[in-house]
Amino acid sequence: MLNNMRYENVIYQNPFLALRVWQIDSPAKPDFINQALQKSDQKIKHQFTWHYHPEIEFLLIQNGAQLAFYKDDELLLEPGDIVLFGSSEPHMTIQAKDNLSQIVLQIQLNQYWDSSTVNLMHHFTEVIRPLSSLNYIFRQNENVRKNAAEFIRSIYAEMNQAQLGYELAVSAMVKNLLLLLLRNDARKELNYDHNQLIGRLQPALAYIDENLASKLSVNKAAQAVNMSYTYFIKTFKKAIGMSFTDYIAFKRIKKSEQQLLTSDASIAEIADSVGLSNIGHFYDRFRKYNDCSPKQFRERYLKSEGALQ
């Protein structure tokens, strides 16, 4: 067990994109790192601070070299190499050569699912294994590694230049990164394909969409697909990647986000329209998904709009 563990609070450059990307240049290794690298791996693991965060993280080496530790794995990363750390997965990196240059991309994946892609969410929920299990793809498939590196560099450039429409460009490239992993996962680490299950659940999903403003019942959803209560909740979690309750909360918050950005309705009115009439409960749910209040969410949008005008 590692005792030197800390939680990292990731501050997004754009709250609506829910990511942070930046370049780190480290000309020379400090002496204490040179000394540590001469010791055993086990001593290194306990000498440096590990950290974790809810966001997944891609790390692209541009120059120099770096050691990456996660789970029981250790990777030596050199120019062009990429490592992926899963959500809330403890990890640590140590500069291994002078003149290190790297791009770090941290993404809150929950923000990148909408009604057209939510059926793919279960592949990336990490219920069975962390996304770091996909690092074999970067080591074995040069084309994937090069394409992923180009996406990461392009996201970094778009975020820094912030030209009109950069949000569309960044969102598309994040989804292309996920697609790249999904289609090149030869070992099927990203779980399984439940398209048939999702098709069978469509009446229940329609019931949820049509009744978000009302009190939703597991029993009614189960009846819509002719399943028992127990079988339904197990099937739903397997197919969607989250529980029935969590899915409803996700849909309600996503709908409230749209209304906050596209209407002048009060926060209380919006909360009521998505079935969360208890304003305190609505605020708690909203903060869980956005790390800010509904008011702050709307104000950030207005501020970003004003900056572009």
C-alpha positions in Angstrom: 0.0 0.0 0.0 1.3 3.5 -0.9 1.1 6.0 1.9 2.3 9.0 -0.1 -0.9 9.5 -2.1 -2.7 12.8 -2.9 -5.9 13.8 -4.7 -5.3 16.3 -7.5 -8.0 18.9 -8.2 -8.1 19.4 -12.0 -9.1 23.0 -13.0 -10.6 23.0 -16.5 -9.5 25.6 -19.0 -13.1 25.6 -20.3 -15.8 24.2 -18.0 -17.9 23.1 -20.9 -15.2 21.0 -22.4 -14.3 19.5 -19.0 -10.6 19.1 -19.8 -7.2 20.5 -19.1 -4.2 20.2 -21.5 -0.8 21.8 -21.1 2.9 21.3 -22.0 5.6 20.7 -19.4 9.2 21.3 -20.2 11.8 20.2 -17.7 15.4 21.0 -18.9 17.3 18.9 -16.3 16.7 16.3 -13.6 17.2 17.4 -10.0 20.0 15.6 -8.2 17.5 13.8 -5.9 15.9 12.2 -8.9 19.2 11.0 -10.3 19.9 9.4 -6.9 16.5 7.8 -6.7 16.8 6.3 -10.2 19.9 4.4 -9.0 17.7 2.6 -6.3 15.4 -0.3 -6.7 11.9 0.2 -8.3 10.2 -0.6 -5.0 12.1 2.2 -3.3 11.3 4.6 -6.1 7.6 3.8 -5.8 7.5 4.8 -2.2 9.9 7.7 -2.4 7.8 9.9 -4.7 4.2 11.1 -4.4 1.5 9.3 -6.2 -1.7 11.1 -7.2 -5.2 10.4 -8.7 -8.1 12.4 -10.1 -11.6 11.5 -11.6 -10.4 12.6 -15.0 -8.6 10.1 -17.3 -5.2 11.3 -18.4 -3.1 10.9 -21.6 0.5 11.7 -21.4 2.5 12.3 -24.6 6.3 12.5 -24.6 7.8 14.9 -27.1 11.4 14.9 -26.0 13.5 13.2 -23.4 12.3 10.3 -21.4 10.0 9.6 -18.4 9.1 6.6 -16.2 5.4 6.1 -15.6 4.1 3.9 -12.7 0.5 2.7 -12.3 -0.9 -0.4 -10.7 2.0 -2.9 -10.8 3.2 -1.6 -14.1 6.2 0.5 -15.0 6.8 2.0 -18.5 9.8 3.9 -19.9 8.3 6.5 -22.2 10.4 8.1 -25.0 9.6 10.6 -27.7 6.3 9.7 -29.4 5.2 7.4 -26.6 1.8 7.7 -24.9 0.5 6.4 -21.6 -3.1 6.4 -20.5 -4.2 6.5 -16.8 -7.8 5.6 -15.9 -10.2 7.6 -13.8 -9.1 7.8 -10.2 -6.3 5.4 -10.9 -3.2 6.1 -8.7 -0.2 6.9 -10.9 3.2 8.6 -10.7 5.8 9.8 -13.3 9.5 10.4 -12.9 11.7 12.3 -15.4 14.3 9.8 -16.7 16.4 12.1 -19.0 17.3 15.8 -19.3 15.3 18.1 -21.6 12.0 16.4 -21.0 9.0 17.8 -22.9 5.5 16.4 -22.5 1.9 17.2 -23.2 -0.6 16.2 -20.4 -4.3 15.9 -21.4 -6.9 15.3 -18.6 -10.5 14.7 -19.5 -13.7 14.2 -17.6 -15.4 11.7 -19.8 -18.9 12.1 -18.3 -19.2 15.4 -20.2 -18.7 13.7 -23.6 -21.7 11.4 -23.6 -25.0 12.6 -25.1 -28.2 10.9 -26.3 -26.5 9.7 -29.5 -23.5 8.1 -27.8 -24.7 7.1 -24.3 -25.1 3.5 -25.5 -21.3 3.4 -25.8 -20.6 4.7 -22.3 -20.4 1.2 -20.8 -17.2 0.5 -22.7 -15.4 3.3 -20.8 -16.9 3.1 -17.3 -14.0 1.0 -16.0 -16.3 -1.2 -14.0 -14.1 -4.2 -14.6 -10.7 -2.8 -15.3 -9.1 0.7 -15.6 -8.5 2.3 -19.0 -4.7 1.9 -18.4 -5.3 -1.7 -19.6 -5.4 -0.2 -23.1 -1.7 0.9 -23.0 -0.8 -2.2 -24.9 -2.4 -0.6 -28.0 0.1 2.3 -27.9 3.0 -0.1 -27.5 1.9 -2.6 -30.2 0.2 -0.4 -32.9 2.4 2.4 -34.3 -0.4 3.9 -36.4 -2.7 4.2 -33.4 0.1 5.8 -31.4 0.9 8.3 -34.2 -2.8 9.2 -34.7 -3.4 9.6 -31.0 -0.4 11.8 -30.7 -1.7 14.0 -33.5 -5.1 14.3 -31.8 -3.4 15.3 -28.5 -1.2 17.9 -30.1 -4.2 19.3 -32.0 -6.3 19.5 -28.9 -3.4 21.4 -27.2 -3.2 23.8 -30.1 -6.9 24.4 -30.4 -7.2 25.1 -26.6 -4.3 27.6 -26.8 -5.4 29.4 -29.9 -9.1 29.4 -28.9 -10.3 30.4 -32.4 -14.0 30.5 -33.2 -15.5 27.0 -33.0 -12.5 25.5 -31.1 -15.0 23.8 -28.8 -16.4 21.8 -31.7 -12.9 20.9 -32.8 -11.8 19.8 -29.4 -15.0 17.8 -28.7 -14.6 16.0 -32.0 -11.0 15.1 -31.4 -11.7 13.8 -27.9 -14.4 11.5 -29.3 -12.0 10.5 -32.1 -9.5 9.5 -29.4 -12.1 7.3 -27.8 -13.1 5.8 -31.2 -9.4 5.1 -32.0 -9.1 3.0 -28.8 -12.5 1.3 -29.2 -11.8 0.1 -32.7 -8.2 -1.0 -32.1 -8.8 -2.9 -28.8 -7.8 -6.3 -30.1 -7.9 -7.8 -26.6 -11.4 -6.5 -26.0 -10.3 -4.8 -22.8 -13.1 -2.3 -23.2 -15.7 -4.8 -22.0 -18.1 -6.3 -24.5 -20.7 -5.4 -27.1 -24.2 -5.1 -25.6 -26.0 -3.6 -28.6 -28.7 -6.4 -28.5 -29.3 -5.7 -24.8 -29.6 -2.0 -25.5 -32.1 -2.7 -28.3 -34.2 -4.7 -25.9 -34.1 -1.9 -23.4 -35.3 0.8 -25.8 -38.9 0.9 -24.4 -37.5 1.5 -21.0 -35.1 4.2 -22.2 -38.0 5.8 -24.0 -40.1 5.7 -20.8 -37.3 7.5 -19.0 -36.9 10.2 -21.7 -40.6 10.9 -21.8 -41.1 11.1 -18.1 -38.0 12.9 -16.8 -40.1 15.6 -15.1 -42.1 13.0 -13.2 -41.2 10.4 -10.6 -39.7 7.4 -12.4 -40.4 3.8 -11.4 -38.0 0.9 -11.8 -41.1 -1.4 -11.9 -42.7 0.5 -14.7 -39.5 0.5 -16.7 -39.1 -3.2 -16.1 -42.7 -3.8 -17.2 -42.1 -1.9 -20.4 -39.5 -4.6 -21.5 -41.3 -7.5 -19.8 -38.5 -8.2 -17.3 -38.6 -8.9 -13.6 -37.3 -6.2 -11.3 -34.1 -8.0 -10.4 -33.3 -9.1 -13.9 -34.0 -5.6 -15.3 -31.7 -3.7 -12.9 -28.9 -6.2 -13.7 -29.5 -6.1 -17.4 -29.7 -2.3 -17.4 -26.3 -1.9 -15.5 -24.7 -4.4 -17.9 -26.0 -2.7 -21.0 -25.7 0.9 -20.1 -22.7 0.9 -17.8 -24.4 2.6 -14.9 -27.3 1.8 -12.6 -30.9 2.8 -13.4 -30.8 5.5 -10.7 -27.5 6.9 -11.9 -28.7 7.0 -15.5 -31.8 9.0 -14.6 -29.6 11.5 -12.7 -27.3 11.8 -15.6 -30.2 12.4 -18.1 -31.8 15.0 -15.8 -28.6 16.9 -15.3 -27.8 16.9 -19.0 -31.3 18.2 -19.8 -30.9 20.9 -17.1 -27.6 22.0 -18.7 -29.3 22.5 -22.0 -32.0 24.6 -20.5 -29.5 26.7 -18.5 -27.7 27.6 -21.7 -30.7 28.0 -24.0 -33.5 29.5 -21.9 -34.1 32.3 -19.4 -36.0 30.1 -17.0 -35.0 30.3 -13.3 -32.9 27.6 -11.8 -35.9 26.5 -9.7 -38.1 26.2 -12.8 -35.4 24.2 -14.6 -35.0 21.9 -11.6 -38.7 21.3 -11.5 -38.9 20.6 -15.2 -36.3 17.7 -14.9 -38.0 16.1 -11.9 -35.7 17.6 -9.2 -38.1 20.0 -7.5 -36.1 19.8 -4.3 -33.7 22.6 -5.1 -31.1 21.5 -2.6 -31.0 18.0 -4.1 -30.8 19.5 -7.6 -27.8 21.6 -6.6 -26.1 18.5 -5.0 -26.6 16.5 -8.2 -25.5 19.3 -10.5 -22.3 19.9 -8.5 -21.5 16.2 -8.7 -21.5 16.2 -12.5 -20.1 19.8 -13.1 -18.1 20.7 -10.0 -20.0 24.0 -9.9 -23.5 25.3 -9.2 -26.1 25.8 -11.9 -25.7 29.6 -11.5 -22.0 29.4 -12.0 -22.5 27.0 -15.0 -24.7 29.6 -16.7 -22.5 32.5 -15.8 -19.4 30.8 -17.2 -21.2 30.3 -20.5 -22.3 33.9 -20.7 -18.7 35.0 -19.9 -17.3 32.7 -22.6 -19.8 34.0 -25.1 -19.0 37.6 -24.3 -15.2 36.9 -24.8 -15.9 35.7 -28.3 -17.9 38.8 -29.3 
